[in-house]
Amino acid sequence: MQYPWHLYLMAGMYIIAGIMHFIKPKAYLRIMPRYLPHPKELVFWSGIVEIILGLGLCFAPTKAISIWGIILMLVVFLIVHVHMLSGKKAGAGIPKWILIVRLPLQFGLIYWAYWYLQF
């Protein structure tokens, strides 16, 4: 089955985001809330999960489970986005207005993933 081009765009976005966990792990470690255990492992495994879920979007047998996995992952990642609003150091030097805008954007990404369940 041929999927819309934007589903492949979403897949590519998550695959690239996952790869970035290995290219720039310090950037992800910097935003990891200190109360979460084993931050290096969390960065590693979240990168692996993003890559797997992105790839899973491209194949009919794994598309639905990948969509639900992405939705769950984005909900869990809200912890990091909210944490980044807690202070200057937690915000990693990103302007506060960008951090605030990211929260509704996260819900937009969740809806975008959910929308593909109809195909």
N, CA, C and O of each residue as an XYZ file, in Angstrom:
476
protein
N       0.840     -1.186      0.000
C       0.000      0.000      0.000
C       0.886      1.251      0.000
O       1.880      1.325      0.722
N       0.519      2.192     -0.793
C       1.242      3.472     -0.860
C       0.641      4.433      0.168
O      -0.569      4.659      0.186
N       1.473      4.977      0.994
C       1.017      5.941      1.995
C       1.274      7.355      1.500
O       2.070      7.560      0.584
N       0.593      8.346      2.110
C       0.837      9.741      1.706
C       2.286     10.128      1.993
O       2.902      9.628      2.935
N       2.814     11.016      1.174
C       4.211     11.442      1.299
C       4.509     11.988      2.688
O       5.624     11.837      3.186
N       3.526     12.616      3.317
C       3.787     13.236      4.623
C       3.936     12.202      5.736
O       4.504     12.505      6.786
N       3.437     10.988      5.521
C       3.706      9.925      6.496
C       5.190      9.569      6.440
O       5.815      9.326      7.472
N       5.741      9.539      5.244
C       7.177      9.266      5.098
C       8.011     10.427      5.640
O       9.111     10.227      6.157
N       7.477     11.636      5.515
C       8.138     12.793      6.128
C       8.205     12.612      7.641
O       9.247     12.834      8.257
N       7.080     12.207      8.231
C       7.061     11.954      9.677
C       8.049     10.853     10.040
O       8.793     10.978     11.013
N       8.058      9.777      9.263
C       8.987      8.675      9.524
C      10.424      9.181      9.495
O      11.211      8.879     10.392
N      10.761      9.944      8.476
C      12.113     10.491      8.359
C      12.465     11.400      9.518
O      13.596     11.395     10.004
N      11.490     12.180      9.960
C      11.715     13.091     11.079
C      12.107     12.322     12.352
O      13.030     12.716     13.064
N      11.391     11.219     12.625
C      11.717     10.438     13.827
C      13.012      9.658     13.664
O      13.763      9.503     14.627
N      13.280      9.174     12.486
C      14.541      8.461     12.255
C      15.719      9.414     12.442
O      16.692      9.072     13.114
N      15.637     10.601     11.856
C      16.715     11.585     12.014
C      16.847     12.019     13.465
O      17.960     12.131     13.980
N      15.718     12.264     14.131
C      15.765     12.643     15.549
C      16.439     11.546     16.372
O      17.232     11.833     17.269
N      16.121     10.295     16.063
C      16.747      9.182     16.789
C      18.237      9.110     16.539
O      19.013      8.881     17.466
N      18.645      9.303     15.298
C      20.073      9.288     14.962
C      20.812     10.404     15.696
O      21.955     10.232     16.118
N      20.148     11.548     15.842
C      20.785     12.678     16.528
C      21.125     12.349     17.985
O      22.029     12.961     18.555
N      20.417     11.396     18.595
C      20.742     10.979     19.958
C      22.163     10.418     20.030
O      22.805     10.472     21.080
N      22.647      9.882     18.913
C      23.990      9.286     18.881
C      25.037     10.248     18.355
O      26.218     10.125     18.680
N      24.614     11.202     17.546
C      25.545     12.200     17.021
C      25.817     13.291     18.049
O      26.955     13.733     18.205
N      24.778     13.722     18.747
C      24.880     14.808     19.735
C      24.262     14.395     21.078
O      23.323     15.042     21.541
N      24.768     13.340     21.703
C      24.132     12.883     22.948
C      24.181     13.917     24.074
O      23.298     13.942     24.930
N      25.206     14.766     24.076
C      25.311     15.767     25.149
C      24.144     16.745     25.113
O      23.707     17.218     26.163
N      23.635     17.055     23.936
C      22.493     17.964     23.830
C      21.272     17.360     24.512
O      20.499     18.073     25.152
N      21.101     16.065     24.380
C      19.964     15.394     25.006
C      20.197     15.198     26.502
O      19.263     15.292     27.299
N      21.429     14.928     26.875
C      21.748     14.784     28.299
C      21.539     16.097     29.045
O      21.133     16.101     30.207
N      21.819     17.202     28.375
C      21.690     18.522     28.997
C      20.240     18.845     29.366
O      19.995     19.565     30.334
N      19.292     18.324     28.611
C      17.889     18.643     28.884
C      17.179     17.564     29.697
O      16.001     17.709     30.024
N      17.882     16.490     30.022
C      17.287     15.390     30.774
C      17.055     15.823     32.222
O      17.981     16.299     32.879
N      15.829     15.662     32.725
C      15.581     16.000     34.130
C      16.491     15.194     35.061
O      16.682     13.994     34.866
N      17.041     15.858     36.060
C      18.004     15.221     36.969
C      17.373     14.124     37.826
O      18.075     13.244     38.324
N      16.066     14.175     37.996
C      15.413     13.178     38.842
C      15.179     11.845     38.118
O      14.783     10.864     38.748
N      15.421     11.801     36.799
C      15.290     10.538     36.070
C      16.595      9.751     36.182
O      17.676     10.310     35.993
N      16.500      8.471     36.485
C      17.721      7.670     36.650
C      18.357      7.310     35.306
O      17.680      7.254     34.279
N      19.649      7.070     35.330
C      20.409      6.578     34.181
C      20.196      7.420     32.916
O      19.704      6.911     31.909
N      20.560      8.689     32.968
C      20.287      9.574     31.826
C      20.955      9.129     30.519
O      20.349      9.256     29.455
N      22.173      8.616     30.574
C      22.842      8.170     29.345
C      22.078      7.028     28.687
O      21.922      6.995     27.466
N      21.610      6.104     29.497
C      20.845      4.986     28.967
C      19.500      5.454     28.410
O      19.037      4.945     27.390
N      18.883      6.414     29.073
C      17.608      6.950     28.584
C      17.788      7.637     27.227
O      16.950      7.490     26.338
N      18.868      8.375     27.074
C      19.141      9.024     25.789
C      19.390      7.962     24.717
O      18.868      8.063     23.607
N      20.182      6.953     25.050
C      20.481      5.880     24.103
C      19.201      5.173     23.664
O      18.928      5.058     22.469
N      18.422      4.701     24.630
C      17.230      3.918     24.301
C      16.139      4.752     23.651
O      15.400      4.248     22.805
N      16.025      6.015     24.032
C      15.017      6.848     23.367
C      15.401      7.072     21.902
O      14.525      7.163     21.042
N      16.694      7.162     21.614
C      17.139      7.257     20.230
C      16.816      5.995     19.444
O      16.328      6.063     18.316
N      17.087      4.852     20.042
C      16.772      3.565     19.397
C      15.277      3.467     19.125
O      14.863      3.068     18.036
N      14.464      3.834     20.121
C      13.006      3.745     19.979
C      12.518      4.671     18.864
O      11.668      4.279     18.065
N      13.047      5.891     18.805
C      12.630      6.817     17.743
C      12.951      6.252     16.360
O      12.135      6.351     15.444
N      14.122      5.669     16.210
C      14.510      5.086     14.922
C      13.582      3.921     14.561
O      13.087      3.847     13.436
N      13.350      3.031     15.496
C      12.488      1.865     15.244
C      11.064      2.296     14.905
O      10.458      1.778     13.967
N      10.534      3.246     15.673
C       9.165      3.701     15.409
C       9.071      4.416     14.060
O       8.093      4.245     13.332
N      10.074      5.206     13.731
C      10.091      5.870     12.431
C      10.114      4.861     11.296
O       9.373      5.004     10.324
N      10.944      3.856     11.408
C      10.992      2.805     10.384
C       9.671      2.039     10.329
O       9.194      1.683      9.252
N       9.090      1.792     11.495
C       7.837      1.040     11.560
C       6.682      1.724     10.854
O       5.744      1.057     10.416
N       6.732      3.051     10.735
C       5.681      3.778     10.031
C       5.623      3.416      8.547
O       4.582      3.574      7.909
N       6.711      2.945      8.011
C       6.826      2.721      6.566
C       6.284      1.377      6.099
O       6.239      1.120      4.896
N       5.877      0.524      7.015
C       5.441     -0.822      6.651
C       4.059     -1.112      7.228
O       3.800     -0.872      8.407
N       3.180     -1.631      6.378
C       1.794     -1.875      6.774
C       1.652     -2.712      8.056
O       0.833     -2.369      8.909
N       2.423     -3.794      8.217
C       2.221     -4.612      9.425
C       2.604     -3.908     10.738
O       2.129     -4.293     11.806
N       3.452     -2.891     10.661
C       3.925     -2.234     11.892
C       3.462     -0.787     12.025
O       3.774     -0.126     13.015
N       2.723     -0.292     11.040
C       2.357      1.128     11.035
C       1.514      1.508     12.246
O       1.832      2.484     12.925
N       0.454      0.771     12.536
C      -0.445      1.137     13.640
C       0.272      1.083     14.988
O       0.122      1.992     15.804
N       1.041      0.038     15.226
C       1.755     -0.064     16.508
C       2.797      1.041     16.622
O       3.044      1.551     17.715
N       3.406      1.411     15.504
C       4.380      2.507     15.518
C       3.696      3.835     15.829
O       4.236      4.663     16.563
N       2.512      4.031     15.269
C       1.771      5.257     15.563
C       1.457      5.345     17.045
O       1.682      6.383     17.668
N       0.938      4.264     17.618
C       0.636      4.284     19.064
C       1.917      4.450     19.881
O       1.906      5.111     20.919
N       3.019      3.856     19.423
C       4.299      4.027     20.106
C       4.772      5.472     20.059
O       5.297      5.989     21.046
N       4.589      6.120     18.921
C       4.983      7.535     18.795
C       4.128      8.398     19.703
O       4.642      9.299     20.366
N       2.830      8.133     19.742
C       1.948      8.900     20.627
C       2.394      8.741     22.072
O       2.509      9.729     22.797
N       2.646      7.516     22.494
C       3.105      7.271     23.866
C       4.436      7.960     24.127
O       4.621      8.585     25.171
N       5.358      7.850     23.186
C       6.670      8.475     23.328
C       6.531      9.990     23.474
O       7.179     10.585     24.335
N       5.695     10.621     22.648
C       5.516     12.066     22.722
C       4.888     12.491     24.049
O       5.225     13.547     24.584
N       3.991     11.684     24.575
C       3.402     11.980     25.890
C       4.488     11.899     26.963
O       4.565     12.767     27.832
N       5.316     10.876     26.908
C       6.410     10.734     27.880
C       7.399     11.889     27.743
O       7.895     12.403     28.746
N       7.688     12.301     26.505
C       8.629     13.402     26.278
C       8.115     14.731     26.826
O       8.891     15.671     26.997
N       6.818     14.817     27.100
C       6.284     16.036     27.726
C       6.977     16.309     29.062
O       7.103     17.463     29.471
N       7.424     15.250     29.740
C       8.160     15.406     31.004
C       9.375     16.296     30.777
O       9.644     17.202     31.565
N      10.101     16.039     29.709
C      11.306     16.815     29.410
C      10.930     18.249     29.038
O      11.583     19.196     29.479
N       9.886     18.413     28.233
C       9.490     19.758     27.804
C       9.043     20.618     28.986
O       9.379     21.800     29.060
N       8.295     20.032     29.897
C       7.861     20.773     31.090
C       9.064     21.063     31.980
O       9.183     22.162     32.522
N       9.956     20.090     32.136
C      11.165     20.291     32.938
C      11.998     21.454     32.400
O      12.562     22.228     33.174
N      12.073     21.574     31.092
C      12.881     22.642     30.492
C      12.342     24.024     30.832
O      13.073     25.010     30.736
N      11.091     24.112     31.222
C      10.499     25.396     31.623
C      10.810     25.746     33.081
O      10.499     26.847     33.535
N      11.420     24.817     33.808
C      11.613     25.008     35.251
C      12.746     25.962     35.617
O      12.825     26.394     36.768
N      13.605     26.297     34.697
C      14.695     27.215     35.006
C      15.611     27.418     33.821
O      15.520     26.726     32.808
N      16.506     28.399     33.978
C      17.430     28.731     32.880
C      18.330     27.563     32.505
O      18.498     27.253     31.326
N      18.905     26.918     33.512
C      19.807     25.805     33.237
C      19.050     24.643     32.587
O      19.545     24.028     31.642
N      17.868     24.348     33.086
C      17.058     23.267     32.527
C      16.640     23.585     31.092
O      16.470     22.676     30.279
N      16.477     24.857     30.780
C      16.072     25.278     29.446
C      17.192     25.229     28.428
O      16.963     25.466     27.242
N      18.397     24.927     28.874
C      19.561     24.747     27.994
C      19.823     25.956     27.099
O      20.304     25.815     25.975
N      19.501     27.146     27.609
C      19.779     28.357     26.850
C      18.779     28.664     25.742
O      18.957     29.620     24.987
N      17.737     27.860     25.645
C      16.700     28.100     24.640
C      15.760     29.172     25.179
O      15.337     29.088     26.332
N      15.424     30.174     24.375
C      14.521     31.225     24.859
C      13.205     30.638     25.381
O      12.650     29.700     24.809
N      12.727     31.218     26.480
C      11.542     30.689     27.145
C      10.324     30.650     26.217
O       9.517     29.724     26.296
N      10.191     31.642     25.346
C       9.026     31.657     24.458
C       9.014     30.454     23.523
O       7.945     29.955     23.171
N      10.188     29.985     23.119
C      10.270     28.797     22.265
C       9.859     27.559     23.059
O       9.154     26.686     22.554
N      10.312     27.503     24.309
C       9.946     26.365     25.158
C       8.440     26.317     25.395
O       7.854     25.237     25.466
N       7.820     27.476     25.516
C       6.361     27.539     25.721
C       5.634     27.113     24.448
O       4.648     26.379     24.515
N       6.105     27.562     23.308
C       5.479     27.215     22.028
C       5.601     25.713     21.744
O       4.745     25.125     21.083
N       6.672     25.106     22.250
C       6.877     23.670     22.009
C       5.799     22.804     22.642
O       5.503     21.723     22.133
N       5.212     23.252     23.730
C       4.193     22.421     24.396
C       2.982     22.177     23.494
O       2.619     21.021     23.280
N       2.338     23.227     22.955
C       1.223     22.916     22.041
C       1.693     22.224     20.763
O       0.944     21.448     20.169
N       2.916     22.496     20.339
C       3.466     21.810     19.175
C       3.522     20.305     19.432
O       3.255     19.505     18.535
N       3.868     19.928     20.651
C       3.928     18.510     21.014
C       2.552     17.855     20.837
O       2.445     16.733     20.342
N       1.511     18.573     21.248
C       0.159     18.034     21.067
C      -0.216     17.979     19.586
O      -0.958     17.091     19.164
N       0.292     18.921     18.802
C       0.093     18.872     17.354
C       0.754     17.646     16.743
O       0.190     17.016     15.849
N       1.942     17.305     17.219
C       2.634     16.108     16.741
C       1.870     14.840     17.119
O       1.819     13.880     16.350
N       1.282     14.851     18.307
C       0.473     13.702     18.742
C      -0.729     13.546     17.821
O      -1.039     12.440     17.379
N      -1.401     14.648     17.534
C      -2.560     14.589     16.642
C      -2.139     14.146     15.239
O      -2.833     13.350     14.607
N      -1.015     14.653     14.754
C      -0.517     14.288     13.436
C      -0.330     12.769     13.346
O      -0.735     12.149     12.363
N       0.279     12.178     14.365
C       0.479     10.726     14.378
C      -0.872     10.010     14.420
O      -1.103      9.069     13.661
N      -1.750     10.452     15.297
C      -3.059      9.813     15.456
C      -3.848      9.839     14.145
O      -4.553      8.884     13.822
N      -3.729     10.912     13.409
C      -4.450     11.095     12.149
C      -4.156      9.981     11.155
O      -5.017      9.634     10.348
N      -2.949      9.415     11.200
C      -2.559      8.372     10.247
C      -3.183      7.021     10.550
O      -3.025      6.091      9.759
N      -3.870      6.882     11.642
C      -4.541      5.607     11.914
C      -5.658      5.340     10.899
O      -6.087      4.197     10.740
N      -6.124      6.375     10.219
C      -7.201      6.196      9.243
C      -6.707      5.613      7.907
O      -7.523      5.159      7.104
N      -5.413      5.618      7.659
C      -4.898      5.111      6.373
C      -4.516      3.654      6.476
O      -4.065      3.064      5.495
